[in-house]
Amino acid sequence: MSRSYWLVKSEPDAFSWDEQVANGVEPWTGVRNHQAKKNLAAMKKGDRAFFYHSNIGREIVGVVEIVKEAYPDPSAESGSWVCVDVKAVGPMPRPVTLAEIKASPELAELALVRQSRLSVVPVSEEHWGILCGMGGWSGE
């Protein structure tokens, strides 16, 4: 089974890593950008994503797994927006900051750097490995 990798952003004052952990499985709702929507729709059960705190902290703080593929976003008042369900796999042993990511030449093409305003972005397998190494993540 091949697995794809992603990064999902949340403002910690709106929804934090601690809340994700406490809630167990949580729908990733509220995405209102068409490219981010396409990324959500491409996610498959078993894919992994970095949980990134945006605005406050600006760092990768954990890893989540996609447990339910795209379905209509119940928080959308109109349109064909989608969400996926995610569950916490574990915290990043050492959070990886945006400053560290930007300082690493080998991550220059990471979508988080190139498309900084996008809330759901793909992460290549190579970049996934680099970021896991930076944060001390050895989990599957």
C-alpha positions as CSV (number, residue, x, y, z in Angstrom):
1,M,0.0,0.0,0.0
2,S,1.4,3.3,-1.0
3,R,0.9,6.2,1.4
4,S,0.8,9.9,0.6
5,Y,1.9,12.7,2.9
6,W,0.4,16.0,3.7
7,L,0.5,19.0,6.0
8,V,-2.6,20.5,7.5
9,K,-2.6,23.9,9.2
10,S,-4.7,25.1,12.1
11,E,-4.5,28.2,14.2
12,P,-4.0,26.9,17.7
13,D,-6.4,29.4,19.2
14,A,-9.1,28.0,17.0
15,F,-8.2,24.3,17.1
16,S,-5.0,23.1,18.6
17,W,-3.0,19.9,18.7
18,D,-4.0,19.3,22.3
19,E,-7.7,19.5,21.2
20,Q,-7.0,17.0,18.3
21,V,-5.5,14.6,20.8
22,A,-8.3,15.0,23.3
23,N,-11.0,14.6,20.6
24,G,-9.5,11.4,19.1
25,V,-11.0,11.4,15.6
26,E,-11.9,14.9,14.3
27,P,-13.3,16.1,11.0
28,W,-10.9,18.6,9.3
29,T,-13.6,21.2,8.4
30,G,-13.6,24.8,7.3
31,V,-11.3,24.6,4.3
32,R,-12.5,27.3,1.8
33,N,-9.8,27.4,-0.8
34,H,-10.2,25.4,-4.0
35,Q,-6.7,24.1,-4.2
36,A,-6.8,23.1,-0.5
37,K,-10.2,21.4,-1.3
38,K,-8.5,19.4,-4.1
39,N,-5.8,18.3,-1.7
40,L,-8.4,17.2,0.8
41,A,-10.2,15.2,-1.9
42,A,-7.0,13.5,-2.9
43,M,-6.3,12.2,0.6
44,K,-6.7,8.5,1.1
45,K,-7.4,6.5,4.3
46,G,-4.0,5.7,5.8
47,D,-2.3,8.8,4.5
48,R,-0.3,10.8,7.1
49,A,-0.2,14.5,7.6
50,F,1.8,16.9,9.8
51,F,-0.3,19.0,12.1
52,Y,1.0,22.5,11.8
53,H,0.2,25.4,14.2
54,S,-0.1,28.5,12.0
55,N,0.0,32.1,13.1
56,I,0.9,31.3,16.7
57,G,3.9,29.1,17.0
58,R,4.3,28.4,13.3
59,E,5.6,24.9,13.8
60,I,4.9,21.2,13.1
61,V,3.6,19.9,16.4
62,G,2.3,16.4,15.6
63,V,1.3,13.7,13.1
64,V,-2.2,12.7,12.2
65,E,-3.6,9.9,10.0
66,I,-6.5,10.2,7.6
67,V,-9.2,7.8,8.8
68,K,-12.1,8.8,6.6
69,E,-11.8,10.1,3.0
70,A,-13.4,13.2,1.7
71,Y,-17.1,13.8,2.3
72,P,-19.3,16.9,2.3
73,D,-18.2,19.5,5.0
74,P,-21.0,19.8,7.5
75,S,-19.8,23.3,8.4
76,A,-20.2,24.7,4.8
77,E,-23.3,26.8,4.4
78,S,-23.1,26.6,0.6
79,G,-20.9,25.1,-2.1
80,S,-19.3,21.7,-2.5
81,W,-16.7,21.9,0.2
82,V,-15.3,18.7,1.7
83,C,-13.6,17.5,4.8
84,V,-11.7,14.4,5.9
85,D,-11.5,12.8,9.4
86,V,-8.1,12.6,11.0
87,K,-6.8,11.1,14.2
88,A,-3.7,11.9,16.2
89,V,-0.9,9.5,15.7
90,G,1.6,11.3,18.0
91,P,3.3,14.5,18.9
92,M,6.4,15.6,17.1
93,P,9.1,14.9,19.7
94,R,10.7,18.3,18.9
95,P,8.4,20.8,17.1
96,V,9.9,21.9,13.7
97,T,9.5,25.7,13.2
98,L,8.8,27.5,10.0
99,A,12.1,29.4,10.5
100,E,14.0,26.1,10.6
101,I,12.1,24.8,7.5
102,K,12.9,28.0,5.5
103,A,16.6,27.8,6.6
104,S,16.9,24.4,5.1
105,P,17.9,24.5,1.4
106,E,16.6,21.0,0.8
107,L,13.1,22.1,1.8
108,A,13.0,25.1,-0.6
109,E,10.4,23.4,-2.8
110,L,8.2,22.3,0.1
111,A,4.6,23.6,-0.6
112,L,4.5,25.2,2.9
113,V,7.3,27.5,1.8
114,R,6.2,28.0,-1.8
115,Q,2.4,28.3,-1.1
116,S,2.5,29.7,2.4
117,R,-1.2,30.7,2.5
118,L,-2.6,27.3,1.6
119,S,-4.0,25.4,4.5
120,V,-3.7,21.8,3.2
121,V,-0.6,21.0,1.1
122,P,1.1,17.8,-0.2
123,V,4.5,16.8,1.2
124,S,6.8,14.6,-0.9
125,E,8.1,11.4,0.6
126,E,11.6,12.9,0.6
127,H,10.5,16.1,2.4
128,W,8.5,13.9,4.9
129,G,11.6,12.1,5.8
130,I,13.7,15.2,6.2
131,L,11.0,16.9,8.4
132,C,10.6,13.7,10.5
133,G,14.4,13.7,11.0
134,M,14.4,17.3,12.0
135,G,11.7,16.7,14.6
136,G,12.9,13.4,15.9
137,W,9.8,11.5,14.6
138,S,10.6,7.8,14.1
139,G,7.0,6.6,13.9
140,E,5.7,4.7,11.0
